[in-house]
């Protein structure tokens, strides 16, 4: 398991506020590990694959993603 990973704060995440319901953070994930099944759905991370790089954190306009130490 990685030492750092991204977590989505479901209370702050509102994909409808992103362009066309497509999560800006999921688009910014350089490793393609933050996935959104369909527009307007909340994205999910894979804690076993996330490298904790922070690309998604910087891209999220709602500050709904944070990096946590495991």
C-alpha positions in Angstrom: 0.0 0.0 0.0 1.3 3.5 -0.8 2.5 5.9 1.9 0.3 8.7 0.5 -3.0 8.7 -1.5 -5.7 11.0 -2.7 -9.1 10.9 -1.0 -12.3 12.5 -2.3 -14.4 14.6 0.2 -17.9 13.6 -0.9 -19.5 16.6 0.9 -17.4 19.0 -1.2 -17.4 17.2 -4.5 -20.1 18.5 -6.9 -19.2 17.3 -10.5 -22.1 19.4 -11.8 -20.0 22.4 -11.1 -17.2 21.2 -13.3 -17.3 21.8 -17.1 -20.1 19.6 -18.6 -20.1 17.5 -15.4 -16.6 16.1 -16.2 -14.4 16.1 -13.1 -11.4 18.5 -13.7 -9.4 16.5 -11.2 -10.0 13.2 -13.0 -8.8 14.8 -16.2 -5.7 16.1 -14.5 -4.7 12.7 -13.0 -1.5 12.0 -14.9 -1.6 8.4 -13.9 -5.3 8.0 -14.8 -6.1 6.6 -11.4 -8.9 9.0 -10.4 -11.8 7.8 -12.5 -15.3 9.1 -13.2 -17.7 6.5 -14.6 -19.9 9.1 -16.3 -20.4 12.9 -16.4 -21.9 14.3 -13.2 -20.9 11.3 -11.1 -18.4 11.6 -8.2 -14.9 10.3 -9.2 -13.3 7.4 -7.3 -9.7 6.7 -6.5 -8.0 3.4 -6.3 -6.1 3.5 -2.9 -3.8 0.6 -4.0 -2.6 2.4 -7.1 -2.7 6.1 -6.2 0.8 7.5 -5.9 -0.2 10.6 -4.0 1.4 13.0 -6.6 -1.2 15.7 -6.0 -2.1 16.5 -9.6 -5.8 16.0 -8.9 -5.6 18.1 -5.7 -4.3 21.1 -7.6 -6.8 20.7 -10.4 -10.0 20.4 -8.3 -11.7 23.8 -8.3 -13.8 22.9 -5.2 -10.9 21.6 -3.1 -12.7 18.3 -2.7 -9.6 16.1 -2.9 -6.8 15.9 -0.4 -3.6 13.9 0.0 -3.4 11.8 3.2 -0.6 9.8 4.7 -1.3 6.2 5.3 
